[in-house]
Amino acid sequence: MKKINIGPSAAVSGGSLSHTMPLVRVFVVVCVTVLLADTISASPFDNIKVDNFKIKLSDGALRARLDNPSYLTMNNQDLTGETQLPIELGVQLPSRGIDLNNAKNLGANKLGFGEHTTLELKNTEGEERCVEVEWSSTENHPLEDCFVMKPHSWYGGAEQTDQYWPIEQAVFKDYSYVTKETHSMAIAEPYWLNSDGFMIYVDKVVPLFIDQNHHRKDSFCLIAKHAPPYLRKGGPTLKYTMCKFENPRKAHEYAIHKFLGKPTDIPDTTIIEHPIWSTWAKYKININEAVVMEYAKEIRDNGFNNSQLEIDDLWETCYGSLQFNKTTFPNMKRLVDQLRGMGFRTTIWVHPFINLDCEVHKEAQEKGYFVKNIDGNTTTNWWNGVGSYIDATNPAAAEWYRKRLQNVLDTSGIDSFKFDAGESSWVPQIPVLNGPELEQPEIIVQKYVELAAKFGSMVEVRAAKRTQHLPIFVRMIDRESLWGYKHLGLHSVITATFQMNLNGYPFVLPDMVGGNAYNGDKVTKEMFIRYLQTNVFLPAIQFSIPPWDYDKETVQLSKKYTSLHYEYAGTIVALMKKAVQTGQPINTPIWWVDPTNKEAHGINSEYMLGEDILVAPIVEQGAVSRDIYLPKGQWRDEAKADRPVHTGPVWLRNYPAPLDTLPYFTRVSSGAGQISVAILLLVGISSLLTIFR
C-alpha cells in the first residue's frame, strides 16, 4: 500500500508528487461545489422562525400558512393547490419589477424586497397562535396581502347595504375601508374571521383598502396605500395580526380580549323593556305639535307601553340651528310636559351639520369650528342640503356643540337625543383633522360618538369606530320596506345584527318595525308582523308606522310580541351585564353554541339570544313554514302548546309558522345531559322582573 503525504514539504514513498495532484484537485472541486450548492440552496425565507407559520416561495409567489399545532381541521395532504398555503404575501411586488428570489435577510424575521420595502414577522407576545405582520415602504407604493377564502365561511367586516352572511359572496373593488354613506357603511371595524378559527385584525394606522372577489376570485385582500380618503405622507404601512384558533368562537373571544374590548356599562333599561315610538317613518318631516300629541294619544289609547317618543326631522328653524321652529312647535316645553304627564319620555333627532342658510353658521365658521379639507373648504353636501360639519376632533368646537345641545335639553325638558350621521364620508374630502395623522379620517367618527355618549344612557348613534367601550345603543342604519337581505331588507335585520355584534357592538337598536317605507314602498301587514317577530329577541323594539294602521289582528299580535319581548327583558339585561364583564355578544349566529358544526356555519336566518334561546323567524314573503336547524343540545319548542323537546343537531323540516307564530326554542341541555343553569337563571330573572313590574 502506497503512503501519500500532502503538505508543503511532502515526502513521497513509491512515487512522485505529481501523481498526487489529480486527487488534490478533485478534493478541492468537491469542497467548492458543496459550498456553492449550500449557498445557492439557502433562502432568506429559511431564516423566518415564527411559531406555527410556514412561508415558502412557490411559483413566483410568496405563500404562507398559519397553523394551530393543537388543532388541525384537516390534513395538509387533503388540501390542493393554493389552499395548502392560503395566504399570499406581497402580492403587488412582482408588478413593480421586484424579484422575490432576491429577497434580502435584514435580521431576525425581517426581509427586504427591492430598495424600499420590508417585511417583518413575529409571534404576538404571550400567544404563539398569532403572528404580527408588518410591511413598510419608503415610497408610496401599494402593499397587498391576500387570503384564499375557500373552503371556509367568513364573517365580520363592515355594515353594508347588501348584508351578506357569511360574507364570502360579497364583492369589493379596491374599496376604501372607512365609514361612509355609500353602501350604508356606518360601522367598519377592520376585523374578519372564518369558520376554521382563523382571524385577522388590522392596525388603526393602516390606510386600508380591501379587494374581494375582484382581481382574485374567492380571495380577500388587504391593501395599504396613500390615496383618498386618507391624508398621509411618505410610504404606507400594512400592519395586522392574524391568528389560528380551534374554532371561530375561540377566535372571536381572543379578538374581544386583544382588540375589540368591551362596554363599560349597559344602556338605559327602559328602552330594553318597552318600545321606542318615532315620528319618522310614519310622518317623515311633516310634524308639528298637534301631530306629535295625536300620535302620543293613539299610542296610549291603543294600550301600548313606551320607553320614549322620539321627535324626528324637522323641528329646527334651519338644519343645525338647534332652535325650535315656533310655527310648528310654538312651545316645546309645554309639549314635553304634556307628554311626560301621559307617561312618555321624549327624545329628539340631531346631527353634526349646520346648513349655510343658518345664521349660526357664520359664528361657527369664524371660530374655526368646522372640518376643513386640504384646500381649506368647509362645505359639504348631505341629505338635507348644503352645510358644514362640526369638527368633534377640535376640543373647542366639540365643547361649543355640547353646550348648544345641553341648552336644548335645559330649555325644553327633553330627555335625550337620537344622534344621526357621523360617518367620515360626510366631512369635506380629504379632511384635515386634529389628532394623529395616522388615525385620520376615522378619528372624526370616534370623537363624534364619544361626544354623543356624554348625554347619557338613553342616547343612540348610528355610526361607530373604536367606540365599543361606550354604554349606549348603536342603531342599525335605516332598513328598507323590502324582503331579503339585499338592499337593507327584512332578512338583513338578522345579518346586520351579527355584523354589529361581531364588530364589538352588542347593544344593537334595530331600525323601525316595517322599515322606513322609502321610495313609495308599501309596508304590508305581513311585512309589518314578520319585521316585529324578527325583533322580539333583539335588545329593543322601535315602532313608527303603528299597528292600528292595519287592523285589530295586527294590534293584538303587536301586543302579544311586545309582551313577549318584555318577558325576556330581564334576560337581555342580564346578558348586557355579562357583555360588560366579558365582552360576549348578545345576539349571535347559531354556531356560537356549536362552533365546529359545519352545517351551522352557513345559517343566517336564525339567531341566538345568549346561549340558550334560539330564534327562527319567517323572513321570506308569503312563507307560512320554514326549515329550522337546531345545533347540539336539547331544545324545547316554546311556540307549540305541548312544548316538545328536540335533540340536536337536527333539521326540523317544514316547521309550520303562520302569521301569528314566531318559532323559538330554549335550550334545556347543552348536550351533556345537564339542565342549562344559564337558562334557568335568566328565565328566573325575567319572571321576577315581570312580577315586580
FISE-172773 format. One record per residue (C-alpha): residue in three letters; z, y, x. Coordinates in steps of 0.05 Angstrom, whole numbers, plus 32768, in hexadecimal, padded with zeros to 4 digits. Example, Ala and Ser with C-alpha at 12.3 -4.5 7.8 and 13.67 -1.06 7.14 Angstrom:
2
ala809C7FA680F6;ser808F7FEB8111;
This chain:
693
met800080008000;lys7FEC8044801A;lys802180798021;ile800980C08010;asn803180FE8021;ile801981408006;gly8034817E8026;pro802681B68057;ser802C81878094;ala801A81468074;ala8018810880A0;val7FE680D58089;ser7FEC808C8094;gly7FAF80608088;gly7F80809A8078;ser7F6F80E48081;leu7F8881208058;ser7F438129803A;his7F4C80E98013;thr7F8781087FED;met7F6381487FD5;pro7F41812B7F96;leu7F8581147F7D;val7FA381597F89;arg7F6A817A7F63;val7F72814A7F28;phe7FBD81587F27;val7FB381A37F26;val7F7C81A17EF1;val7FA681767EC4;cys7FE281A47ECB;val7FB981E37EBE;thr7F9781C27E82;val7FDA81AE7E63;leu7FF681F47E6D;leu7FB882157E4F;ala7FB881E57E14;asp800181F57E07;thr7FF282407E0A;ile7FB7823A7DDC;ser7FDC82107DA8;ala8018823F7DA7;ser8016826D7D6B;pro803F82AC7D5E;phe804E828E7D1A;asp807382557D3C;asn80A882897D4F;ile80B982977D07;lys80FC82757CFE;val811282847CB7;asp813882507C8F;asn8110822C7C5A;phe80D282577C66;lys809182387C7E;ile805982657C97;lys8015824D7CAE;leu7FD1826A7CC0;ser7FA182427C93;asp7F57824F7C86;gly7F5C82967CA0;ala7F9882A77C73;leu7FE182AE7C83;arg8001827E7C51;ala804A826F7C44;arg807B82487C19;leu80C482537C0A;asp80EC82147BFC;asn813282047BE3;pro814881CA7C0F;ser817A81B17BDB;tyr814781B17BA3;leu80FD81A27BA8;thr80DC81A17B64;met80A081797B7D;asn808A81587BBD;asn805B81807BE8;gln802981477BE6;asp8025814F7B9B;leu800A81957BA4;thr7FC381A47BB9;gly7FA181DE7BDB;glu7FC182227BD6;thr7FFC82097BAB;gln801781E77BE9;leu801E822C7C09;pro801F82597BCB;ile802E829A7BF0;glu7FFA82C17C16;leu801382F87C44;gly7FEA83327C5E;val7FB183287C2D;gln7F8C83677C3F;leu7F9283627C8A;pro7F50833C7C96;ser7F2A83717C6D;arg7F4283A47CA0;gly7F24837B7CD9;ile7F66835E7CEF;asp7F6183187D0A;leu7FA082F37CF5;asn7F9782C47D30;asn7FA782FF7D5D;ala7FEB830C7D40;lys801E83237D74;asn8065830A7D7C;leu809183487D7A;gly80D483257D7D;ala80FF82FA7D51;asn80D982EE7D0F;lys80AE832C7D19;leu8062832D7D20;gly802F83637D2F;phe7FEA83667D10;gly7FB983967D30;glu7FD583D87D49;his7FF883F17D0B;thr801583B87CE1;thr8053838E7CEA;leu807483567CC2;glu80BE83457CC7;leu80DF830A7CA4;lys812882F67C9F;asn815882D07C74;thr818482F97C46;glu81CA82FD7C63;gly81F582C77C45;glu81BB82A87C1D;glu818C82797C41;arg8164826E7C01;cys814A82B57C06;val811982D67C36;glu811183207C40;val80CA83367C4E;glu80B8837A7C6C;trp807283917C7C;ser806B83D57C9D;ser802D83FD7CAF;thr8028843E7CD7;glu7FE6844E7CB4;asn7FD984557C6A;his7FBA84107C60;pro7FCE83E57C24;leu7FFC83AA7C30;glu7FF6836E7C02;asp8017832B7BF7;cys800182FB7BC0;phe802282C17B9C;val7FFF82887B79;met801D82837B33;lys8007823D7B21;pro8023820C7B0D;his806182327AF7;ser807382627AC0;trp808382AA7AD6;tyr80B382DC7AB8;gly80CC83237AC1;gly80A2835F7AD3;ala8097839D7AA9;glu809B83AE7A5F;gln805383AD7A45;thr802A83B97A06;asp801383717A0A;gln805583507A1A;tyr8041830C7A34;trp807882D87A3F;pro807182B47A6D;ile804A82EA7A91;glu801682C37AB9;gln7FDF82D37A87;ala7FE5831E7A91;val7FB183447ABA;phe7FC2837F7AE7;lys7F8D83A37B10;asp7FAA83C77B4C;tyr7FDF83E17B1C;ser801384157B30;tyr805783F87B22;val807B84347B05;thr809484447ABF;lys805C84627A96;glu804584707A4F;thr800684477A5C;his801084007A45;ser805684117A2B;met807484077A70;ala80B984267A64;ile80DF83F37A8E;ala80C383DA7AD0;glu80F583BA7AFF;pro80D1839A7B3B;tyr80EA83547B2D;trp80C783127B1D;leu80DB82C97B1B;asn80BC82887B07;ser80D082467AE7;asp80D682257B2B;gly811082527B3F;phe80E782807B6B;met80F682CA7B65;ile80DD830C7B83;tyr8100834F7B86;val80DC838C7BA5;asp810383C27BC8;lys810584077BA7;val80E484297BE3;val80A284047BD9;pro8068842C7BBC;leu805983EF7B91;phe801983DA7B6F;ile800D83957B51;asp7FCD836D7B47;gln7FCD832F7B1B;asn7F9483027B06;his7F6483377B1E;his7F49832F7B65;arg7F6C82EB7B69;lys7F6F82BE7B2C;asp7FB3829E7B1E;ser7FD482CA7B52;phe800683037B51;cys800283357B89;leu8030836B7BA4;ile800D83A77BC3;ala802C83E27BE8;lys800284207BF2;his8009846B7BF4;ala7FE184807BB8;pro7FF084A47B76;pro802284A57B55;tyr804A849E7B95;leu805884D97BC4;arg805C84BC7C0A;lys804E84CD7C52;gly8038849D7C8A;gly802B84547C7E;pro804784287C46;thr807D83F37C47;leu807B83B37C1F;lys80C2839A7C1D;tyr80DD83647BEE;thr810A83287BE9;met80F482E47BD0;cys812282AA7BC1;lys811C82627BAB;phe815382457B80;glu815B82057B58;asn814282237B16;pro813282667AF6;arg817982707ADC;lys819782697B22;ala816282997B3C;his817182CD7B07;glu81BC82C87B11;tyr81B282D77B5A;ala818583127B48;ile81BC832E7B1C;his81EE83277B55;lys81C283427B8C;phe819183737B6C;leu819783827B21;gly81E2838C7B1A;lys8208838E7AD8;pro821E83C27AA5;thr826183E47AAF;asp827483E27A65;ile825783D47A20;pro8235840579F0;asp824F841B79AC;thr826483DF7983;thr825683FE793F;ile820C83FE7950;ile821383B3795D;glu823583A7791A;his820B83D278EA;pro81C383EB78E8;ile81A8842C7902;trp817F845178CE;ser8149847E78EC;thr811C84B178C9;trp80E184A378F7;ala80B6846A78DC;lys80C4847E7894;tyr80B984C97899;lys809C84D778DE;ile80A1852378E9;asn80A58534789F;ile80F1853D789E;asn812085727885;glu81678576786B;ala8155855E7825;val812E85227840;val8167850C786D;met819B85137835;glu816F84EC7805;tyr816584B57839;ala81B084B07844;lys81BD84AB77F9;glu818A847377F2;ile81AB844C782B;arg81EF8454780A;asp81D8844877C3;asn81B4840877D6;gly81F483ED77F4;phe81E383EC783E;asn821283F97878;asn8200842478B3;ser8213843478FA;gln81F1847878F9;leu81B8849F78DC;glu818684B77911;ile816084F77904;asp811F84F1792A;asp80E485207938;leu80DC855B7922;trp811D8583791C;glu811485B87953;thr80F585FD794D;cys80C685E67984;tyr80C785A979B1;gly80FE85B379E4;ser812085EF79C5;leu815C85C579B0;gln816485F77977;phe816385E0792F;asn812985F57904;lys814B862078CF;thr81138615789D;thr811B85C9789C;phe816485C578B1;pro81858606789C;asn81CB85ED78A9;met81CE85AF78D4;lys821A85AF78DA;arg822185AE788E;leu81EF8574788A;val8213854C78C0;asp82568558789E;gln8239853F785C;leu821D8501787E;arg826084F4789F;gly828184F8785B;met825184C27842;gly82648495787D;phe822C84A578AD;arg822F84B878F5;thr81F284E2790A;thr81C684DF7947;ile818985097958;trp814984FF797F;val8140852479C2;his8110852279FD;pro810885417A43;phe80CF85717A32;ile80CB85BB7A23;asn808985D07A05;leu8065860E7A1E;asp806D863179DB;cys80B9862F79DF;glu80DC866F79F5;val810D86477A20;his80D3862C7A49;lys80CF866E7A6E;glu8118866B7A81;ala811486257A9C;gln80D386357AC1;glu80F286717AE3;lys812F86497AF8;gly810586117B15;tyr811F85DD7AE5;phe80DC85B87AD9;val80BC85807B01;lys8084859A7B2D;asn804A85737B49;ile802F85797B8F;asp800585B57B79;gly804285D97B5C;asn802C85CD7B14;thr806185C07ADF;thr803485B37AA3;thr802F856E7A83;asn801285517A44;trp803B85257A16;trp8033850A79CF;asn804D854A79AF;gly8026857E79D6;val802585A17A19;gly806585B27A3E;ser808F85A67A7B;tyr80C0856F7A8F;ile810885807A9F;asp811885697AE5;ala8154853B7AE0;thr815285327B2C;asn8164857B7B34;pro81B0857F7B29;ala81AD85C67B0F;ala817685B57ADD;ala819A85777AC7;glu81DA859D7ABA;trp81B485D47A95;tyr8194859F7A68;arg81D6857B7A5E;lys81F985BA7A47;arg81C285CA7A16;leu81C7858479F9;gln8212858979F5;asn820985CA79CF;val81E085A5799B;leu821A8575798F;asp824F85AB7990;thr822D85D9795E;ser821585A3792D;gly8248856C7930;ile821285397940;asp822F84FC7961;ser81FC84E87996;phe81B384E579AB;lys817684B979AC;phe815484C979EF;asp810984BF79ED;ala80D584BC7A25;gly80EF84BA7A6D;glu80B684947A8F;ser80A084B37AD1;ser805784B97ABA;trp806A84F37A8C;val807885227AC6;pro803F854A7AE7;gln801D851C7B1A;ile802A85137B54;pro8071852C7B4A;val809D854C7B80;leu80E485397B6E;asn812985417B8C;gly814685047BAE;pro812A84D37BE1;glu80DF84D47BE6;leu80DE84887BEA;glu80FC84847BA3;gln80C984B27B83;pro80AF84B67B4D;glu80DE84857B2A;ile811D84AB7B3D;ile810D84DA7B03;val811784A07AD2;gln8159848C7AF0;lys817584D37AEF;tyr815D84E07AA8;val817E84A17A8E;glu81BE84AF7AB5;leu81C084F47A95;ala81B784D57A50;ala81F084A57A5C;lys822084DF7A64;phe821F84E77A19;gly824484A67A0C;ser823C846079F1;met8213847379B2;val81D9848A79DE;glu8196846679DE;val815E846E7A11;arg811A844D7A15;ala810A84527A60;ala813284337A98;lys812F842B7AE3;arg816984117B0D;thr819984257AD5;gln81B383E07AC2;his81FA83F77ACE;leu81FB84287A94;pro822084137A54;ile81EA842B7A23;phe81B5840E79F7;val816E840A7A12;arg813D840F79D8;met810083E379D6;ile80C3841079D7;asp80A2841D7993;arg808983DD7972;glu804983DC7949;ser804683C27902;leu801C83867918;trp8023833C7922;gly802083197966;tyr803B832B79AB;lys8000835779BE;his7FFC83A179AD;leu804883A479A3;gly804683757967;leu808083507947;his808083157977;ser8089834679B1;val80CE83587997;ile80E3831479B4;thr80BB831779F4;ala80CF83607A02;thr8118834C79F8;phe810E83177A2F;gln80EE834A7A5D;met8126837C7A53;asn815D83497A5D;leu813E832D7A9C;asn813483747AB7;gly817F837B7AB1;tyr818483A07A6E;pro81A983737A3D;phe81BD83AB7A0D;val817B83A979E8;leu816F83D679AC;pro813483B77987;asp810483E87967;met810283F4791C;val80FB83BB78EB;gly80B283B678D7;gly809A83E07911;asn80838429790E;ala8048842478DD;tyr801B8449790E;asn7FD084527904;gly7FD4844378BA;asp7FEF83FD78C5;lys801283E37887;val805783C2788C;thr8053838A785A;lys808F836A783A;glu8083832C7863;met807F835278A4;phe80BD837B7893;ile80E8833D7885;arg80CE831678C2;tyr80DC835378EE;leu8123835678D3;gln812F830B78DD;thr811783107925;asn814A83487931;val818783257913;phe81A383067953;leu818F83407981;pro81C483747993;ala81B283A6795B;ile818783B2791E;gln816283F27911;phe8142840578CE;ser8115843E78BB;ile80E684247885;pro811A84107852;pro811E83CC782D;trp811D83EE77E9;asp80D6840677F6;tyr80C383BE77E4;asp80EA839877AF;lys812E837B779C;glu8122833C77C4;thr811583647803;val8156838B77F7;gln817C834A77EC;leu815F8328782A;ser816C83667854;lys81B58365783F;lys81B8831B784E;tyr819F83247894;thr81C5836378A5;ser8203833E788E;leu81F1830278BA;his81E9833178F5;tyr822D834F78E6;glu824C830978E4;tyr823582FF792C;ala824583467944;gly8285832D7964;thr825D82FA798A;ile822D832F79A2;val8266835C79B8;ala8287832179DD;leu824483137A00;met823E835D7A13;lys8283835A7A32;lys826D831C7A58;ala823083427A70;val825E83777A8D;gln828383417AB3;thr824983167ACA;gly8208833B7ABB;gln81F183007A92;pro81B9830F7A5F;ile81CB83107A15;asn818882F979F8;thr816182C97A24;pro812782977A21;ile814082527A0D;trp813682387A54;trp8175825E7A66;val819F82237A4A;asp816F81ED7A65;pro8151820D7AA3;thr812A81D27ABF;asn810A81C07A7C;lys80BF81CC7A84;glu80B481CB7A39;ala80E682037A31;his80C7822D7A68;gly808B82417A3E;ile80AC824E79FB;asn80AC829879E6;ser80B78298799B;glu81008281799C;tyr813A82A379BE;met8183829979CE;leu81C082C379BC;gly81EE82B079F5;glu81EB82677A05;asp81FD824879C2;ile81D18269798D;leu8186825B798A;val815A8284795C;ala811482717946;pro80F882A77917;ile80B382A678F7;val808682D7791D;glu804282C27902;gln802282E078C5;gly802282B37888;ala804A827C78A9;val80808258787F;ser8090822378B3;arg8090821D78FF;asp809D81ED7938;ile80E081F67959;tyr80F581DC799D;leu813E81CE79AA;pro815281C579F4;lys818681947A0B;gly81C7819179E4;gln81DC8187799C;trp81C581BE796D;arg81DF81CB7926;asp81AB81E578F6;glu81CC822278D6;ala8193823278A6;lys819881F2787E;ala81CE81E5784B;asp81E181A17868;arg81E281BE78B0;pro81C5818078D3;val81D08178791E;his8195816A794C;thr8198814E7992;gly816B817079C3;pro813D817479E6;val8113816B79A7;trp80DC818B797F;leu80E881987935;arg80A18199791A;asn808D81C178DC;tyr80D381DB78D1;pro80D281FD788C;ala80DF8248788F;pro80CA826C7850;leu80D382B8784D;asp811D82B4783E;thr812C82867879;leu813E829578C1;pro8144825578EA;tyr817F8257791B;phe81AA8223793C;thr81EF8222795D;arg81FD81F47997;val823781C6798A;ser822F819F79CB;ser821081AF7A0E;gly81F581697A14;ala8232814C7A36;gly8254813A79F6;gln8285817579F7;ile828B81A879C0;ser827681EC79D9;val82B4821579E5;ala828A825479E9;ile826D824D79A4;leu82B1823F7985;leu82CE827C79A7;leu829582AA7995;val82918294794D;gly82DD829B7949;ile82D882E27961;ser82A182F1792E;ser82CB82D478F6;leu830982FC7908;leu82DF833C790C;thr82C2832E78C7;ile8307832278AA;phe8325836178C7;arg82E9838B78B2;
